[in-house]
Amino acid sequence: MQSIFISGAAQGIGAAIATLFHQQGYKVGIYDINISQAEQLAQQLGNNAKAGLLDVSDYAQWQAALTEFTAWAGELNILVNNAGILYSGAFANTDIQSHHRTVDINIKGVLNGCHAALPFLKTASFARVINLSSASAIYGQPDLVSYSASKFAVRGITEALDIEWKKYGIRVLDVMPLFVQTAMVKNMDAASIDNMGVHLTASDVAKDVYSRAKAKDTLFTATHLPVGLKTKVLFGLSSVSPQFVNRLSNLLIARRK
């Protein structure tokens, strides 16, 4: 029985991932800063689900959580770096502490997780990392500046480690959804969210994370997986369009009505 460790797993996308993988017979680690909610989900799922406390910005907590989880599960097969936050609104109107917190959780959290997990992944019979990137990593998004920047960083980390860790037999992949129907995008102040709409569900993303976990390790297995038709179109166009066309399209997407 393989295992999966998910950060930010108490609600939203993380909870959907935990539920789906548990249904598919995995040992599931539900780790979150909201320990009571994580424990509630683990109790709902029952056997082969374990909850734990994790502030992803704290490297020592990562080490403790992964040690605890691996002792329980036997080995660490899949790490999902899901925890993240989003602040919206004009860059100058967002306090600098919020920008810094986005970096601490969305970027440092992924760096911490990957770094702390490597010793466990290297000894596993099968090992894979799946990061939650975003369509906001295709082109920088106004009103979502630090969030967009953080997802560009996740994209870069994923690409770099997917190459660097090939020598260990570890694939590092990501999923890139557009906006998802979770608490994260409620009451947001970003024209791109209003104009593009919120059509994806947490279950949609969870299904693509599962496909990433089951994907064969071949030369043609893409590092990035856009989630949803709109993201696939934007991702495809961005790779072939001139830069001014990408900028123009994003000016239109981010135009306030």
C-alpha positions in Angstrom: 0.0 0.0 0.0 1.5 3.3 -1.1 1.4 6.5 1.0 0.8 10.2 0.3 1.6 13.2 2.5 -0.5 16.3 1.7 0.2 19.8 3.2 -2.7 22.1 3.7 -5.0 19.1 3.6 -7.7 20.0 6.1 -10.0 21.7 3.6 -10.5 22.7 0.0 -8.2 21.1 -2.6 -6.1 19.4 0.0 -9.1 17.6 1.6 -10.4 16.6 -1.9 -7.0 15.1 -2.7 -6.9 13.3 0.7 -10.4 11.9 0.2 -9.7 10.6 -3.4 -6.4 9.0 -2.6 -7.9 7.3 0.5 -10.7 5.9 -1.7 -8.0 4.6 -4.0 -6.4 2.6 -1.2 -3.5 4.9 -0.2 -2.3 5.6 3.3 -3.0 9.3 3.6 -1.3 12.0 5.7 -3.6 15.0 6.3 -1.3 17.7 7.6 -2.3 21.3 8.2 -1.9 24.3 10.5 -5.5 23.7 11.5 -5.0 20.5 13.4 -8.6 20.1 14.7 -10.0 20.3 11.2 -7.3 17.9 9.9 -8.2 15.4 12.7 -11.9 15.7 11.9 -11.2 14.7 8.3 -9.0 11.8 9.3 -11.7 10.5 11.6 -14.3 10.8 8.8 -12.0 8.8 6.4 -11.2 6.2 9.0 -8.4 3.6 8.7 -5.3 4.5 6.8 -5.8 8.3 7.4 -3.5 10.2 9.8 -3.7 13.8 10.8 -0.9 16.0 12.0 0.1 19.6 12.7 2.2 21.4 10.0 3.1 25.1 9.5 4.8 24.8 6.1 6.9 27.9 6.8 8.6 26.1 9.7 11.3 23.7 8.5 11.6 21.9 11.8 7.8 21.1 11.7 8.3 19.6 8.3 11.1 17.3 9.6 9.0 16.3 12.6 5.8 15.7 10.5 7.6 13.6 7.8 9.4 11.5 10.4 6.1 10.9 12.3 4.2 10.1 9.1 6.9 7.8 7.6 7.1 5.8 10.8 3.3 5.3 10.6 3.0 4.7 6.9 6.2 2.7 6.4 7.6 4.9 3.6 6.8 8.2 1.9 5.8 7.7 -1.7 4.1 10.9 -2.8 4.5 14.4 -1.4 1.9 16.9 -2.4 2.8 20.5 -1.7 -0.7 22.0 -1.6 -0.7 24.5 1.2 -1.1 28.1 0.0 -2.7 31.5 0.6 -3.9 34.2 -1.7 -4.2 38.0 -1.2 -5.9 40.1 -3.8 -6.1 43.7 -4.7 -3.8 46.4 -5.9 -0.2 45.8 -5.1 0.3 49.1 -3.2 -3.0 48.6 -1.3 -1.8 45.2 0.1 0.3 45.5 3.2 3.9 44.3 2.9 3.4 41.7 5.6 0.8 40.0 3.5 3.2 39.9 0.5 5.8 38.5 2.8 3.4 35.9 4.2 2.6 34.7 0.7 6.3 34.1 0.1 6.7 32.3 3.4 3.9 29.9 2.7 3.6 29.5 -1.1 7.4 29.5 -1.8 9.3 28.7 1.3 6.7 26.1 2.2 7.4 24.2 -1.1 11.2 24.6 -0.6 10.9 23.3 2.9 8.7 20.4 2.0 10.9 19.2 -0.9 14.2 19.6 1.1 12.9 17.9 4.2 11.2 15.1 2.2 14.2 14.1 0.0 15.9 11.7 2.5 12.6 9.8 2.8 11.8 9.9 -0.9 15.2 8.6 -1.8 14.7 5.4 0.1 11.1 4.7 -1.0 10.2 2.0 -3.5 8.3 4.6 -5.6 8.7 8.4 -5.1 7.0 11.4 -6.6 6.5 15.1 -5.7 3.4 16.9 -7.0 3.2 20.7 -6.5 0.2 22.9 -6.8 1.1 25.6 -9.2 -1.5 27.8 -11.0 -2.6 29.4 -14.2 -1.3 32.5 -12.6 2.2 31.2 -13.3 1.6 31.5 -17.1 1.8 35.3 -17.1 2.0 37.7 -14.2 -1.4 38.7 -12.9 -2.3 42.2 -11.8 -4.2 42.4 -8.4 -2.6 39.0 -7.6 1.1 40.1 -7.8 2.7 38.2 -4.9 0.4 35.2 -5.4 1.3 35.1 -9.1 5.0 35.5 -8.4 4.8 32.7 -5.8 3.3 30.3 -8.4 6.0 31.2 -10.9 8.5 30.2 -8.2 6.6 26.9 -7.7 6.8 26.3 -11.5 10.5 27.0 -11.5 11.2 24.7 -8.5 9.2 22.0 -10.1 11.1 22.2 -13.4 14.5 22.4 -11.8 13.9 19.5 -9.4 12.3 17.3 -12.0 15.7 17.4 -13.8 17.9 17.4 -10.7 16.2 14.5 -9.0 16.1 12.3 -12.1 19.3 10.6 -10.8 17.2 9.4 -7.8 14.3 8.2 -9.9 12.0 10.9 -8.5 9.7 12.8 -10.8 8.7 16.3 -9.6 5.5 17.3 -11.4 2.8 20.0 -10.9 -0.8 20.8 -11.7 -1.8 24.3 -12.9 -5.5 25.1 -12.3 -7.3 28.3 -12.9 -9.4 29.6 -10.0 -11.1 26.9 -8.0 -14.3 26.9 -6.0 -12.8 27.0 -2.5 -12.8 29.5 0.4 -9.5 30.9 -1.0 -11.2 32.8 -3.8 -14.2 34.2 -1.9 -14.5 38.0 -1.7 -11.5 38.5 -3.9 -10.6 41.9 -5.4 -9.1 40.8 -8.8 -10.7 41.5 -12.2 -9.1 38.4 -13.7 -11.1 36.3 -11.2 -14.3 38.1 -12.1 -13.7 38.0 -15.9 -12.5 34.4 -16.1 -14.9 33.0 -13.6 -14.5 30.2 -11.1 -15.6 27.0 -12.7 -13.2 24.3 -11.4 -14.0 22.3 -8.2 -11.6 20.9 -5.7 -12.5 17.5 -7.0 -11.5 18.4 -10.5 -8.0 19.3 -9.3 -7.8 16.2 -7.1 -8.5 14.0 -10.1 -5.6 15.6 -12.0 -3.3 15.2 -9.0 -4.2 11.5 -9.0 -3.4 11.3 -12.7 0.0 12.8 -12.0 0.6 10.2 -9.3 -0.3 7.4 -11.7 1.5 8.8 -14.8 4.3 6.6 -16.1 7.8 8.0 -16.0 8.6 8.5 -19.6 10.4 11.1 -21.7 7.0 12.3 -22.8 5.5 12.7 -19.4 5.1 16.5 -19.1 6.3 18.3 -16.0 3.3 20.7 -16.1 -0.4 19.8 -16.3 -2.8 22.6 -17.0 -6.2 21.9 -15.3 -9.3 22.9 -17.2 -10.0 24.0 -20.7 -9.3 27.7 -20.2 -5.9 27.0 -18.6 -5.0 24.6 -21.3 -5.7 27.2 -24.0 -3.8 29.9 -22.1 -0.9 27.6 -21.5 -0.7 26.5 -25.1 -1.0 30.0 -26.5 1.7 31.3 -24.2 4.2 28.9 -25.6 3.7 30.0 -29.2 2.5 33.6 -29.0 4.8 36.7 -29.2 5.3 38.3 -25.8 3.2 41.4 -26.7 0.2 39.1 -27.6 0.5 37.4 -24.2 0.6 40.8 -22.5 -2.4 42.1 -24.5 -4.5 39.1 -23.7 -3.7 39.5 -20.0 -4.6 43.2 -20.2 -8.0 42.2 -21.5 -8.4 39.5 -18.9 -7.5 41.9 -16.0 -9.6 44.8 -17.3 -12.0 46.1 -14.7 -15.6 46.5 -15.8 
